[in-house]
Amino acid sequence: MTRMVAPPQPQVYVQDSIRAGLVQYASRKVTAALEHAPRPVLFVRLNLSRASSRGLRRPYSVAVHADVSGVDIHVSAVADTFTEAVDLAQRRLSARLSRADRWR
């Protein structure tokens, strides 16, 4: 019988001011994607930032770094809004995990 273990909670690093509710949103979305990892997730780091320059076109940035049983996974996204950046990063993470059959 195979027993799936829930991924660990991400270590979240926030640059600039991002509301606590949005940080929780990002953490939930990343954790949801990692629940479908083909192997145990050993570590997750989530970097969230907002550029301080007001003139930037896509000021919100999300980066995910995960260790999935020794395989490093890195995805990132930038967007006009924070939720767009999180959703894009989640889609990229899910796509990367779906190609797991190509791993070592």
C-alpha positions as YAML, in Angstrom:
chain: A
units: angstrom
residues:
- id: 1
  name: MET
  ca: [0.00, 0.00, 0.00]
- id: 2
  name: THR
  ca: [1.39, 3.41, -0.99]
- id: 3
  name: ARG
  ca: [1.07, 6.14, 1.56]
- id: 4
  name: MET
  ca: [1.28, 9.72, 0.31]
- id: 5
  name: VAL
  ca: [2.75, 12.26, 2.68]
- id: 6
  name: ALA
  ca: [1.54, 15.84, 2.57]
- id: 7
  name: PRO
  ca: [4.18, 18.31, 1.41]
- id: 8
  name: PRO
  ca: [5.81, 20.44, 4.09]
- id: 9
  name: GLN
  ca: [4.59, 23.97, 4.65]
- id: 10
  name: PRO
  ca: [6.60, 26.39, 2.52]
- id: 11
  name: GLN
  ca: [9.19, 28.62, 4.12]
- id: 12
  name: VAL
  ca: [7.89, 31.99, 2.98]
- id: 13
  name: TYR
  ca: [10.13, 35.01, 2.40]
- id: 14
  name: VAL
  ca: [8.37, 38.31, 1.73]
- id: 15
  name: GLN
  ca: [10.04, 41.39, 0.30]
- id: 16
  name: ASP
  ca: [8.24, 44.71, 0.60]
- id: 17
  name: SER
  ca: [4.71, 44.79, 1.96]
- id: 18
  name: ILE
  ca: [2.34, 42.02, 0.94]
- id: 19
  name: ARG
  ca: [-0.84, 41.49, 2.95]
- id: 20
  name: ALA
  ca: [-0.99, 38.41, 5.17]
- id: 21
  name: GLY
  ca: [-4.07, 37.10, 3.34]
- id: 22
  name: LEU
  ca: [-2.19, 37.14, 0.05]
- id: 23
  name: VAL
  ca: [0.77, 35.34, 1.61]
- id: 24
  name: GLN
  ca: [-1.61, 32.61, 2.83]
- id: 25
  name: TYR
  ca: [-3.18, 32.44, -0.64]
- id: 26
  name: ALA
  ca: [0.23, 31.87, -2.21]
- id: 27
  name: SER
  ca: [1.16, 29.24, 0.35]
- id: 28
  name: ARG
  ca: [-2.10, 27.33, -0.20]
- id: 29
  name: LYS
  ca: [-1.77, 27.39, -4.00]
- id: 30
  name: VAL
  ca: [1.82, 26.12, -3.95]
- id: 31
  name: THR
  ca: [1.00, 23.43, -1.40]
- id: 32
  name: ALA
  ca: [-1.97, 22.30, -3.52]
- id: 33
  name: ALA
  ca: [0.28, 21.88, -6.57]
- id: 34
  name: LEU
  ca: [2.89, 19.97, -4.57]
- id: 35
  name: GLU
  ca: [0.27, 17.52, -3.27]
- id: 36
  name: HIS
  ca: [0.41, 15.99, -6.76]
- id: 37
  name: ALA
  ca: [4.17, 15.50, -6.73]
- id: 38
  name: PRO
  ca: [5.14, 11.99, -7.84]
- id: 39
  name: ARG
  ca: [7.67, 11.68, -5.02]
- id: 40
  name: PRO
  ca: [7.90, 13.05, -1.46]
- id: 41
  name: VAL
  ca: [8.54, 16.77, -1.19]
- id: 42
  name: LEU
  ca: [11.39, 17.40, 1.23]
- id: 43
  name: PHE
  ca: [11.58, 21.19, 1.23]
- id: 44
  name: VAL
  ca: [9.70, 24.19, -0.18]
- id: 45
  name: ARG
  ca: [10.72, 27.85, -0.25]
- id: 46
  name: LEU
  ca: [8.41, 30.56, -1.54]
- id: 47
  name: ASN
  ca: [9.75, 34.05, -2.35]
- id: 48
  name: LEU
  ca: [7.17, 36.79, -2.75]
- id: 49
  name: SER
  ca: [8.03, 40.33, -3.74]
- id: 50
  name: ARG
  ca: [6.65, 43.56, -5.05]
- id: 51
  name: ALA
  ca: [8.95, 45.95, -6.88]
- id: 52
  name: SER
  ca: [9.27, 49.28, -5.17]
- id: 53
  name: SER
  ca: [9.37, 51.19, -8.47]
- id: 54
  name: ARG
  ca: [5.86, 52.25, -9.29]
- id: 55
  name: GLY
  ca: [6.49, 52.47, -13.04]
- id: 56
  name: LEU
  ca: [7.13, 48.77, -13.60]
- id: 57
  name: ARG
  ca: [4.69, 46.97, -15.86]
- id: 58
  name: ARG
  ca: [4.61, 43.69, -13.87]
- id: 59
  name: PRO
  ca: [5.69, 44.52, -10.33]
- id: 60
  name: TYR
  ca: [4.66, 41.30, -8.54]
- id: 61
  name: SER
  ca: [7.05, 38.37, -8.46]
- id: 62
  name: VAL
  ca: [6.67, 34.82, -7.12]
- id: 63
  name: ALA
  ca: [9.44, 32.21, -7.04]
- id: 64
  name: VAL
  ca: [9.09, 28.62, -5.84]
- id: 65
  name: HIS
  ca: [12.02, 26.36, -4.97]
- id: 66
  name: ALA
  ca: [11.24, 22.77, -4.01]
- id: 67
  name: ASP
  ca: [13.24, 19.64, -3.33]
- id: 68
  name: VAL
  ca: [11.24, 16.66, -4.57]
- id: 69
  name: SER
  ca: [13.19, 13.61, -3.41]
- id: 70
  name: GLY
  ca: [16.51, 15.11, -4.42]
- id: 71
  name: VAL
  ca: [15.29, 16.79, -7.62]
- id: 72
  name: ASP
  ca: [15.40, 20.59, -7.45]
- id: 73
  name: ILE
  ca: [12.38, 22.30, -8.94]
- id: 74
  name: HIS
  ca: [12.45, 26.06, -9.59]
- id: 75
  name: VAL
  ca: [9.63, 28.09, -11.10]
- id: 76
  name: SER
  ca: [8.92, 31.80, -11.10]
- id: 77
  name: ALA
  ca: [6.38, 34.24, -12.43]
- id: 78
  name: VAL
  ca: [5.82, 37.99, -12.67]
- id: 79
  name: ALA
  ca: [2.49, 39.69, -13.27]
- id: 80
  name: ASP
  ca: [0.45, 42.87, -12.92]
- id: 81
  name: THR
  ca: [-1.27, 41.59, -9.76]
- id: 82
  name: PHE
  ca: [-0.11, 39.36, -6.98]
- id: 83
  name: THR
  ca: [-2.81, 36.73, -7.50]
- id: 84
  name: GLU
  ca: [-1.98, 36.53, -11.22]
- id: 85
  name: ALA
  ca: [1.68, 35.90, -10.38]
- id: 86
  name: VAL
  ca: [0.75, 33.21, -7.85]
- id: 87
  name: ASP
  ca: [-1.65, 31.47, -10.23]
- id: 88
  name: LEU
  ca: [0.92, 31.51, -13.04]
- id: 89
  name: ALA
  ca: [3.61, 30.09, -10.73]
- id: 90
  name: GLN
  ca: [1.19, 27.36, -9.61]
- id: 91
  name: ARG
  ca: [0.45, 26.38, -13.23]
- id: 92
  name: ARG
  ca: [4.16, 26.26, -14.04]
- id: 93
  name: LEU
  ca: [4.86, 24.17, -10.96]
- id: 94
  name: SER
  ca: [2.07, 21.74, -11.84]
- id: 95
  name: ALA
  ca: [3.39, 21.44, -15.40]
- id: 96
  name: ARG
  ca: [6.91, 20.78, -14.17]
- id: 97
  name: LEU
  ca: [5.66, 18.09, -11.77]
- id: 98
  name: SER
  ca: [3.60, 16.44, -14.53]
- id: 99
  name: ARG
  ca: [6.82, 15.81, -16.48]
- id: 100
  name: ALA
  ca: [8.23, 13.81, -13.57]
- id: 101
  name: ASP
  ca: [8.47, 10.64, -15.63]
- id: 102
  name: ARG
  ca: [11.44, 12.23, -17.39]
- id: 103
  name: TRP
  ca: [13.37, 12.69, -14.15]
- id: 104
  name: ARG
  ca: [16.51, 10.66, -13.48]
...
